[in-house]
């Protein structure tokens, strides 16, 4: 499930992520993101993963297609999560995208918020 909030005055969009993502989840999310990218030249992201169980393959494909289409509109992203595989996923994504992505453990949530808003 995805819950969106914002963007705020610093063009930071907060996305709370939980459970396993399905293709249907992305088909509901992506039009909302398309509308935001039409309104903003770029967006920064504060993404908080809570009880996240990964992607179904169809969802991963939808995510990759969208990311490639909008890769030049991504500002920096703070990823707040708990597990090593989420940290590694952030590091791999940081290598792929031109924007800076940084992993923060849950206890550093406040630092993540300040970093992405700077």
N, C-alpha and C positions, 0 to 999 in steps of 0.2 A: 504494500500500500504506500502511496505517496500523499503527503500533505504539504501544500505550498503556502508560504506566507511572504508577502512583499511583492516586489522589491522595496527596500527602504530607501531613505534619502541618499545612501551611498551606492545605490544600485546593487545591493546584495539581496539575492533571493534565498530564502530559507526553505530547505526541503527536508522534511522528516521522512525517513524510509524505514519500513518494517516488513517482516514476513518475506515470502518468496515472490519475486516479480514474474508476472505472466505477460504474454503478448497483449491480452486485454487491458491490463494495467497501463501499459505503454500507450495503447490506442486511446485511452482516456487522458493520459498525461501530456502527450506530445502536442495536441492542438493548443493546449494552454501555454506551453513553452513557445510554440510558433508565434502565438499572439504577442507574447512578451518580447520575443526577439524582433518582431515587426515594430514594436514601440520603442525599444532601447537598442542603441548601437552595440552595446555589450553588457553582459551581466556578470557579477561575481556570485559565487555560490557558497552558502553555509549549509553543508549536508550532514545531517545527524542520522547515523545508522543505529537503529534500536531493534534488537531481536530479528536481525536481517538474515535471511536464509538463501541468498543468492538469486540467480536468474534461471528461468526456463530458457531453453535455447532460442525459442521464437522471440522472447523478450530481449535477450542479448543482441540478436540481429537487429531488432528495431532500434535499440539504443545505439548501436554502432553506426547505423545509417544516419540517424539524427545527429550524432556527434560529429561525423565527418562533414555533414552539410553545414553545421554551425560552428565548426572549430575555431574560426576567426572571430567569433562573437563571444567566446568564453573568456572572462576575466579570471582572476585567481579563484581558487576553490579551497575551502577548509573542510576537511572530512573528519568528523568526530565519530569514533567507533571504539570497539573493544578488542577485536581479535587480530592475530598476526596476519591472517589471510586478507583481512580488510586493509591492513597497513601495506601489505605487499601489493594489493590491487591499486592502492593509491600511488605507490611508487612507480608501478608499471604505467599507469595512466599519465603520470607526470612526464615520463619519457616520450609519450606519444603526442601529447598536446603542447602547443606553444605556451599556453598559459600555465602559471605556477599552481601546482596542487600540493597541499601539505596535510599530512595525517596528524591528528591530535588524539591522544587517549581521552576517554570521557572525563577524567578528572581535570583536564586542561581545556574544558569547554569554553570557559571565559576568555582564555588566551586566544583560542581559535576565533572567537567572535571579534575580538579587538584586531587580530591580525588581518582578517578578511575585510574588515571595514576601514583599514588604513590605506 
